[in-house]
């Protein structure tokens, strides 16, 4: 899979770069990101952040496409959006935003843009979005990005607090309006 850059209004979704590692380190230390996007393996230091960036920048296996969400002007890191588990026309999507970007629709626009690209360019049919039931902000992102609620997965994922949480399952189909 070839790297791409995707514009979304005042946002740019682009491949990860080694230079992003310090901003990623700081982001992954944010309590909300650490809770809902656990990295495992202890605190995120410079080395762990660089490895995180490099793993996400390597699309060679064709099973994921991970992008930095940045300001189109200035290039500040605002978040992350990724397709993962790409297989047989299906994928899952995940995202986070830095504290300064929250409440501005950044996640909704990034999720919407990457989903549109997945349907048009990767020819995916279904993209799923799961989030902890307790993560109401993520539920709003899913709804606003056009992901329909499909149900609740009981104790389906272990989050940053070490507990298994129920998750809401949302999805979009290429045939959805």
FENRA-V510526 format. One record per residue. RES is the residue in three letters. SS is DSSP state (a for helix, b for strand, c for the rest). Layout:
res | ss
RES | SS
RES | SS
This chain:
res | ss
UNK | c
UNK | c
UNK | c
UNK | c
UNK | c
UNK | b
UNK | b
UNK | b
UNK | c
UNK | c
UNK | b
UNK | b
UNK | b
UNK | b
UNK | b
UNK | c
UNK | c
UNK | a
UNK | a
UNK | a
UNK | a
UNK | a
UNK | a
UNK | a
UNK | a
UNK | a
UNK | a
UNK | a
UNK | c
UNK | c
UNK | a
UNK | a
UNK | a
UNK | a
UNK | a
UNK | a
UNK | c
UNK | c
UNK | c
UNK | c
UNK | c
UNK | c
UNK | c
UNK | c
UNK | c
UNK | a
UNK | a
UNK | a
UNK | a
UNK | a
UNK | a
UNK | a
UNK | a
UNK | a
UNK | a
UNK | a
UNK | a
UNK | c
UNK | c
UNK | c
UNK | c
UNK | c
UNK | c
UNK | b
UNK | b
UNK | b
UNK | b
UNK | b
UNK | b
UNK | b
UNK | b
UNK | c
UNK | c
UNK | c
UNK | c
UNK | c
UNK | b
UNK | b
UNK | b
UNK | b
UNK | b
UNK | b
UNK | b
UNK | b
UNK | b
UNK | b
UNK | b
UNK | c
UNK | c
UNK | b
UNK | b
UNK | b
UNK | b
UNK | b
UNK | b
UNK | b
UNK | b
UNK | c
UNK | a
UNK | a
UNK | a
UNK | c
UNK | c
UNK | c
UNK | c
UNK | a
UNK | a
UNK | a
UNK | a
UNK | a
UNK | a
UNK | a
UNK | a
UNK | a
UNK | a
UNK | a
UNK | a
UNK | a
UNK | a
UNK | a
UNK | c
UNK | c
UNK | c
UNK | c
UNK | c
UNK | b
UNK | b
UNK | b
UNK | b
UNK | b
UNK | b
UNK | b
UNK | c
UNK | c
UNK | c
UNK | a
UNK | a
UNK | a
UNK | a
UNK | a
UNK | a
UNK | a
UNK | a
UNK | a
UNK | c
UNK | c
UNK | c
UNK | b
UNK | b
UNK | b
UNK | b
UNK | b
UNK | b
UNK | b
UNK | b
UNK | b
UNK | b
UNK | b
UNK | c
UNK | c
UNK | c
UNK | c
UNK | c
UNK | b
UNK | b
UNK | b
UNK | b
UNK | b
UNK | b
UNK | b
UNK | b
UNK | b
UNK | b
UNK | c
UNK | c
UNK | c
UNK | c
